[in-house]
Amino acid sequence: MANTTISSLLNQTTAAPETCVNVANYFCSDKGIILPIFVEATWPIGLRAFLYLFAMLYCFMGVAIIADVFMCSIEVITSKTKTISMVKPGTDIVEEVEVRIWNDTVANLTLMALGSSAPEILLSIVGIIKTGFKSEELGPSTIVGSAAFNLLVITGVCVSSIPTGEIRRIKAVKVFAVTAFFSIFAYAWLYIVLVLNTKDVMDLWEAIVTFMFFPILVILAYIADKDYCSRRVDVEKETDHLELEYSGAVTELKPGHVNKQSVSEFVKEISKYSGGKLSPEEAAKLAALKIQENEKHDRSWYRVNATRWLVGGRKVSVNVNNSLKEKLEGSQVYEKAKNKDEVPLIIDSASDLSQGGTFSVVEFSASSCAVMESQGTVEVSVLRSGRTNTRVPFRYETIDGTAEAGSDYIPQKDVLVFEPGESMKNIKIVIVDDNQWEADETFFVKLSVDPDSGAVLGRKSINEITIINDDDPGVLDFTKPSFIFKESAGIASVPVQRTKGSDGVISVKWKTKDMRAVNGRDYVGGEGMLEFQHGETEKNIDIQIFDDKDFEKDEDFMVELSDAAGGAMIGRQRRTVITIVNDDEYNGLVDRVLTIVNVNMDHLQLASSTWGGQFRDAMNVNGGDVENATTMDYVMHFLTFGWKVMFALTPPVNFLGGWLTFLVSLMGFIFLLTVIISDLATTFGCLIDLEDNITAITLVAMGTSLPDLFASRTAAKAEKYADASIGNVTGSNSVNVFLGLGLPWLIASIYWEAQGEKFAVPAGSLAFSVMAYSICAILCIILLVIRRIVPAFGRAELGGTPSLKYFSSFLMAMLWVLYIVLAILETKKVIVVPL
């Protein structure tokens, strides 16, 4: 037995060298520059594949976070302005204006495109370096796959993400036409140099021309943006990109221009709509929210925000509750100038909202009404005043209060149209009678209009509907014994309420009586009749107040109700005192609000200006805003904590105007991560026997493009135009080819030319992938053109008719799936296409 055991041991020892693994050369150990770090010779292939896939996905998150830092530096660089003096149009007044140094189109096609496509571009450069200046598949295939995902998937998602009844159009149509052409031509050019001219060889001149198409694209897009080829001289167009901000404009809260005067104007307006019940903290939050809405956001802002939502970082937004948002929406109107974008403004309440009949004013006939539960339906009237000779669509939707949609009423969300000459529309809402006793319940109907329609919302844009069981005509009285209005308010809107019933049409007379305020000097008094239609429960008596701009003590007058008709009675509060106060007494309030606004404005900055601030943002969930952090924020913050802390080492964006951050993040962290991702992707493909080009067009392309997907979707919903969401996709796809392939191929061509040889680029699967994508891209562009010109689609690239927008998104998604399937089948030689 002992001899047998010793013999077997000797046999095992002798056989051992035949089964040993060479730790310097084992399966898939030679695919990377850096990886593998450990000796993985004894690891199961399945475990290695899983670890490489997990590491690759984790690195995608790292790339997204450092790209956040990179985009912040680009935002700082491209947002720089200079101050110049110019004559205000139509006057002899010379004012100082701020002019952006970077043209938006040039910025989008250079630094912005580089920021969103840096991983794909660097992946191609790394591939050339890794293979000793020889052609490889991962980088070029990633660029083509990323282009397919961007154009087909991201555009499709944006088309269907627009709320029902809304549309988004490309504003810079000429620029989009240029970039759309180049986005097709770029890939057609690839097919020409790979197949038709010197097949499988990249000549030096071909590489030079490919790279030179990049500056040609930028120049032509700039010419289209400035409209230099048009015979018509459009002065407004020349100043459209200057971002002019006149120092005298105080009715609008703008980023970087928050001063006491502008905050004071805002507080006056918002206080009117809230009845003066806002605290300084609430007013400051609304002011900061208004500034954020007025700020012009580019693609980098949405990209940064999307990344931070994904990884639990600090959100660049002001968090306010729905109640405060409704107060802001109720006070917001739009002023439209000829040949110029609509800009949300805070308008003095004394102003004519129709601007002398220029716009249609859409509002409810009353701010509230009531209906008996057994009545079954309630009808509210929407009035149009001002300009009435145009076609004006408006949207309405129901919002739950104490009454719940479905159980108490049937929810509605629809679009009605005022035809020329029409001034009233009725909205009918079904009330659910459940035959059970309930206390009075309320819900709301909210109006909205498209600024492009030439309409603005009136002061009664939200109607509160109360469901009651009382059929009494009701009791009329004032809601409070006294009201306070600022002298600059312009209009004192005194509410009269109808309680204990709302059946039938009733009316009541009112008249004013001087106290310390004098009719004709301090206000426009007199008498009048206030009529309540059936179901209406609150209406306002509007009395004009004069602002003499002089400091005065408080002045007051009385309003009295009398002679109720229609069976109604007058309640206990038949008189109320209106006090007119001087605005100087609110200086203390405005100072407090201004201080809090400045604190909130610091929160709106994309990046911190100090290393300490960067580490605080990196080490705290939601950047320290724990109150508004979600469970997913905590989970993603835990998973990405290491990346955040590591990338907090980059210099703050205020160093050297953002250029130091730009270079460190791009040439340091992003380049290093790209090398690691290249190693992970090629090794993972080797382990599961998956070709590099399939890995590239699926996993790598999607992993690098996901932040752009979320950013574009957010921009599509938030922006008025589609440029920030899909307008940049075609430009980015063109830049990927001209810069992402042109630069590494130029470097490799020069290297091989110096060696006396040619740079070999086998067409193979890459050429087929380019051809398949080009066909799908042409079909997608055609679909977008059809959507813009055909009324059935809403004459817009995004949104429109629900069925057609979802159909469009489905077609684009199917084009992407078709491209992926065809590319995989050709790579696996299931189909053979002679090239």
Helices and strands as residue ranges (DSSP letters): H 2-19, H 45-78, E 81-87, E 94-100, H 104-107, I 108-112, H 113-130, H 138-148, I 149-154, H 155-161, E 167-168, H 173-191, I 192-196, E 201-202, H 204-226, H 235-238, H 260-274, H 280-294, H 299-311, H 322-331, E 333-335, E 343-345, E 360-364, E 368-372, G 373-375, E 377-386, E 392-400, E 413-418, E 424-430, E 441-449, G 451-453, E 455-457, E 462-468, E 475-478, E 482-486, G 487-489, E 491-499, E 506-514, E 527-532, E 536-544, E 555-565, E 569-570, E 575-581, G 583-586, H 587-603, H 611-619, G 621-624, G 626-628, H 631-647, G 655-658, H 659-664, I 665-670, H 671-687, H 692-695, I 696-700, H 701-718, I 723-727, H 728-735, I 736-741, H 742-754, E 759-760, H 764-789, G 791-793, E 798-799, H 802-827
